[in-house]
């Protein structure tokens, strides 16, 4: 009570609270869903029970590459000065493996379609392959590599190709000798044959000729394959036949003879009047 107190007031000023958030770098494989876009407080701290509202976003696009992660609606109340440090979402290539299907054909036939299976990974969205497989050139019997050819996907994929073989097998063909005959003493007829199963491909032709068992007497002689052949592209089956040598017709006519009673007989002679000796 010994004082006369006079009071002059002033203000307590509460300033904004500085805080920095930094987006976490993210990555995904092309075609997969986006991971959650997260962030960390890298400077400052929240007060009381304050919390962020909103969320981050990223630049649009689904092809491989980097997309900026942006602040979007992420915010704090007016009591804060919010600084945002961005990062990137990286979209990487999508691994996929295709394996060619083994194929085969018979020599001389047309090629079947060259097909393949996805054996690892999968396509995203409505993506599809372009181009086609090819095979090493050649039409002879053997194995030919099936190659990737022009088969491709977009740059969003890391495409691995596993090859297979295209096998050309021998072409089955059967020839059957034509049965032949001749008269004893005559020259052999030409030994001929027919294709009785299968067919020749392209402009292929037989080489060599049939032969027959040796002999000129009446009887049957087997007609054999001899040197008749096709290339190694064929599986040649031979069915034989016989050359039959038949008897030779010949007619002799006795010559009329005469003598005088008591004389010796004349020589009895004859003439070949039909046919001939061989």
Helices and strands as residue ranges (DSSP letters): E 17-23, E 26-29, E 39-43, E 57-58, E 65-70, E 80-85, E 87-92, E 94-100, E 103-106, E 116-120, E 134-135, E 142-147, E 157-162, E 164-169, E 171-177, E 180-183, E 193-197, E 211-212, E 219-224, E 234-239, E 241-246, E 251-254, E 270-274
